[in-house]
Amino acid sequence: MPSIDPSPREPAHTWASLIGSIRIGQAVITVVLLVIGAVRASADGIPLPWVLALSLVFLGWYGGGLLLGERTADRRLATWWLLGLTLIWLGTVAVSPEFVWLAFPLWLLAGFVMRLRWALLLSVVILAVVVAAPLLHTGATSYANVIGPLVGGVFALGISRGYLELVRDGRERRRLIASLVATQEEMAALQDELARMQRESGASAERTRVSRDIHDTVAQSVSSIGMLARSALEADDAAQSTRALRQIGTLAAEGLADARRIVNALMPAELESSALGDALARMLERLAEETGIAATLHVDDDLPALGLDVEVALLRTAQSALANVRSHAAASRVVVTLADAGDAVRLDIVDDGIGFDATRWEAQGGVGSRGGGYGLRSMRARLRELGGGLDVESVQGDGAALSAHVPLGGPSPARDAGGDG
């Protein structure tokens, strides 16, 4: 008989007890019917040795098949075993018609072991033998000898096919549950992988932000300190040297403050107590004082309130651009414009320095510009995070123009609660 393993979500004893009960029930029915047939055959005058020999042969073949079914699932082997059992049964029926009782377990086995078309064919043959046996032995029969076996055969075959459907449903249910468990495990693994990738992405974004902040603040302050130190060493006038040293001290203090604020992830110091326009004005004043470059600032009077993220991005863009002007442009004049462009705010920085090949810089993906290219790439990346962008126009010997734009209606302009507003 076919068997099925218990599903992982159902108690094992449920399936085991059900299948065991069916098998035991079938074996008990077979033994009882065999005993009834043997007793009635003996009562009809059949020699007891013949009755016992045929009964033992049938019982031994039947028991051997049950043991074989525990060790193999070969349908072809099971079919040959059933055909052999049927031949043994035909021998018992030839000796005594009382053994027709064993047709019922044969119908059950036919439904269990064979495919449906072959099971039907064998069942018809068994039914024909059951109907013909009384005629061959006694020369007479009755409607009961026909109707009873017919109903019994249909009933037995139906039970066996129903059991097979139960087995198939159980196997399918077990397969589906195993598939569901595997899918859940895969989903859990994917969620873990997604969480890991999000953590790595967040860490990468944070490293990029810190890198840009260091470049736009501390690195620029250190670069300016180096330039002022060289000018102080080369100065012939003590007053000029003292002035340069004083500026170095100021830049060093500001660089230290920027470093601390980067570590503490606070807003830029320039924005703590003033608007973006005031911060830009102070930056230009310091640039003019330290380098002698004429600096001009234009700010729209009706400029709308900007979110903190937008102010930080534009301030860092201005810091990096002015650092390039200071270090590489050899400019005599720089003009900074902060304007309302309708649906965006625009920051333009134009100098009259030596310029660079902006077309080549764009073609190389932002690499190879003056200053190594990191500053311009950092500006563009920071602005793109806010939905904005950076336009660069420059040619060799004709100055440079940078235009940063960020859409309005972004983050709230509210500042850190701990600031002065």
N, C-alpha and C positions, 0 to 999 in steps of 0.2 A: 504493500500500500504506500502511496505517496505520503511524505511527511513534510512538516514545515517547522522552522525554528521560531521560537517566540520573538515577537518584535521588541525593540529596545525600550518601548514606552509602555508595554503591557506586562503584567505579571507573568513570569515564565510558567508558573504552575497552571495558569488558565489554559494555555494552548496545550501543554503537555498532558493535562488531565483530560481535555476534550479528545485529543487524538488517541490517547491511551484507552479511553473508554470505548471509542468506536472500534478499535482493533480487538480489544478484549471481547466486546459484544459480538463481533463477527466470529471470532474463534469459538466462543461459547455456543453460538447458534449452530455452527458447523458440527461441533462435537455432539450436541444434543440431537440434531437431526440424524447424524451418523448412528448414534445409539438407538434411536427410534427405528431407523431402517433395519439395523441389525436384529433388534428384538423381534420386529414384525416378520422379517425374513425367516428367522428361526422358528417362529410360531407357524409359518406357512409350510414348514417341513424342509427347508433348505438345510443341508448338513452344516452343523455348527463349525467344523474346521474351515469350510469354504467361507462362511460368513465372517469368521474371525480373521482369516487371511486377507480377504478383500478389504475389510474394515481397517486392518492395520496398515495395509499398503496405501490406502487412501489417506489415512491419518498421517502416516510417515511422510508421504509426498507433500501433503498440505503443510505439515510442520516444518519440513525442510525449506519450503518456499517462504514461510514467514521469517525464518532465520536468514535466508538469502536476502530477503528484502531489507533487512537491517544493515547489510554490508554493501549493497550496490543499488544504483538507481537505473540500471540498464533496462529500458522498456522492452527491447527485443528479447532479452533473456527471460524477463518476467512473462512475456507472451508465450514463449515456448514452454515455460513451466505450467502456465494455465492450460495450454493445449494438452500437455501430458496429464494433468489432473482430470481434464475432461475425458480423455481416453480411459483412464482408470475408472471414472464414474460410469462410462458406457459399459465397461466390463461388469460392474456391480449391478447395473440395471438389467444387463443380459441374464444375470443369475437370478435376480429377484426384482419385480417392479416396485417393491417397497423402498428401494434406494432412490426413487425419483425425488424423495424429500431433499436430497442433496443438491437439487437444481437451484434452490434459492441462494445458497452461498456461491454457487458458480455464477449466477447472474450478478451478484454483488461484485465478485472478483473481475468479471468481464468489464463492468463499468469502471472499476478502479484502474485496471492494468492496460486495457486496450484503448486505441483511438475509437471515437464514437462509431464510425461506419463499421469497423471490424467487431466492436462490441455488440452492435445491433445484429450483425450477421451470426455471430456465435450464439447470441440469445435466441434467435429464431431457430437455430439448429437444436439447442437444448430444449426449447418449447416443443418442437416437433417430436423429439425423443420422449418427453414426458407424456405427450398426448398419445403417442403410438404404443408406449410400453404396455398399458393395460390390454390393448387389442391384441398385441403379439403374445402375451402370456395367458390371457383368459378368453380372448375372442369377443369381449364386450367392454363397453365404456359408458360414460354418462356425461351430461352437460357439466357436472361439477368437476369432472376430470379434465375438462377443457377450460372452463371459465376460471376456476381457481388458479391453475398454473399461469394463465394469461395475466390475471390481476397481480399475482405474486411476482411474475417476471417484470412487469412494468414498474411495480413498486420498488423492487430491488434495484433495477437499473436506475430509477430516478434518485434513489437514496445515494447510490455510488456517484452519480454525476453531480449531485448537489454537494457531496463531500469534496469532490475535486474543485468545484467552484469556490468553496470555502477555503480550500488550501491556496488556490490562486489569489483570491482576494487578500488572504493573510500575507502572502509573499509580496504582493504589490504594495500593501499597506506598510510592510516592513521596509521595502525599497524606498517608498516615498518618505518615510520618517527618517531613514538614513540620509537621503538626499537633503531633507530639510535641515538635519543636524549639520551636515557638511556645509550647506549654504550659510547657516548661522555662524559656523566657525570661520568661514571665508569672509563674511561680512565683518566679524569682529577683528579679523586680521587686517582687513582693508581700513577699518576705522582706526586701528592702532597705527597703521602706516600713514593715514591721512593726518592724524594728530602729530606724528613725528615730523612729517613734511611741513606742517604748519608751524611747529616749533622752530624747525630749521629755517623756514622762510622768515619768521619773525626775527630770529637771531641775525640772519643775514641783512634784513632791512635795518635793524638797529645798528649793526656794524657799519653799514653804508651811511646812515645818518650821522653817527659819531665821526666817521672819517671825513664827511663833508664839513661838519662843524669845526673839527680840528683844523682842517685846511683853511676854512674861511675866517678863523679867529686866531687861534694860537700860532699856527704856521705863519700867517701874515704878520702878526705882531713880532715874531722872531725874525722874519725877513726884514722888517722895518728897523728893528733894533740893530741888526747887522749893518744896514746901510748907514744909520746914524753913528754907529761906533766907528766905522771907517772914516766918515766925515769928521768926527771929533779928533781922530788921530791925525788926520791930514790938515786940520785947521791951524792957522798961525795965530789966530786971535783967541786969547783965553776966554773972553766973553762968549765967543761962538762955541767953544768946546763945552763951556758950562751949560749953555742953552741946549746943546745936543745931548749932554748927559741927563739934563732934566727931562727932556723928551724920552730918552731911553727909560728912565725911571717910571714915567707915566705909562709908556707902552708895556713895560714889564708888569706893572700892577694890573693893567687891564687884561693882559694875557693870562695872568694868574687867576683873575676873577672869571674869565671865560672858561678856563680849564675846570675850575671848581663847579661852574654852572653846567658844563657838559656832563661832568660826572654825576651831578645831582639831577640831571634832566630838567633844568629850569629854563625859563624863557631867556632870551638874550638880555644882557644887562642894559643895552641901549634902549630897550622897549619897556623897561620896568616902570619908568616914571614919565614917559612922554610918548607922543604919537610918532608914527613912522617918519613923517616929514621933519620933525625936530631932530630925530636920530640921524637922518641923512645930512641935515645941516651941520651938525657937530662933526660928522665924519669928513665933510668937505672942508670945514674950517681947519681941522687938524691936518688934512692933506696939504692945504695951501700953506699952512704955517711950517710944516716940516719939509716941503719940497719946493715951494715957491710957484707951484702950478696954479694958475688962475682957475678957480672953481666957481661955478654958477649953478644954483638950484632953482627950479621952477616947480611949484606944487599948486595944483588946482585948488581954488578956495572951496569949491563945492564937492570935494572928494568924499565919497560915502565912507562910512565906517567899514573897516576891513577886519576879517577874522584874524585871530592870532597866528594861525598857520600861514596865512597869506603875508602878513607883516614880516614874520620870520623869514619866509622864503625870499621876499623882495629885499630885505635888509642884508641877508647873506649874499644874495646876488650882487648888490651894490658893493659890499665889502670886497668880494672876490674880484669884481671888475676894476674897482679903484686900486686894489693891490697890483693888478696887472699894469694899470696905467703908471703907477708909481715905479714899478720895477723894470718894465720892458718897453713902454711906449715912447719914452723920451718926448713927452708932450709938454706944451706950454699952456694948454687950456683944456678944460673938461667941463662939459655941460650935462647936468643931470635933470631929468624931467619926470615928475610923477603926476600922471594925468588919468582922468576918467575917460575911458574909451567907449562908453555906453554900456555894453554888457560885460566889460572887463576893465581891470586897472592895468595901466601900462607904465613901466619904468624904462626910460631911455637914457643911455649913458654914451656920450659922444666925445671923442678926444681928437686932437689934431696931431697925433704922434706919427711914428714911422709906419704904423699899420702892419698887416700881415696878409697872406694869401688865404682869404676866407673860403674861396671856392675849393682850394686844395684841402683845407681842413674839413669841409663838409664831405668831400669825396672820400676822405680817409676815415669817416665815421667819428670825427671830432678829435683825431690824434694828429699831433704835429704842429699845433698852433704855438704861439709864443707862450712861454711859461710851461711848456710840456704838454698842454692840452687838458690836464686834469681839472683845472678851475672851470673852464667852459663846459666840459662834460658834466661836472658836478652841478653847475647852475641849471643846465638843461634837465638833468634827471630830477632835481628838486622841484622844478616848476611843473614838470610833467606829472608828478605825483598829485598835484592839485588841479590837473586838467589844463594847465597852461603850457607855455613853451618859450623858447628863446630863439630870436632871429639875430644873425650876425652878418654885418656887412663891413668889408674892409678890403683894401688892396695895398700892395706894398708902396710905402711913401705917401699915403693919402689918408692917414688916420683910421679910426675904427668906430663903428656904431653898434651898440648892443641894445636890443629891445626885448625886455622881458614882459610877458603878459600873463595874467591870471584871471579867470572868470570871476565875476562878482556873484554874491549870493551863496558863498561857500560857508566855511565854519563860522561859528558865532564869534563876534568881536570881543566877547567877554574875556577878561584877563584873569590871571591867577588870583585867587582870593587872597592870597598872602601878600600881593603887591600893593602898590599905592594907587593903582588905577590908571 
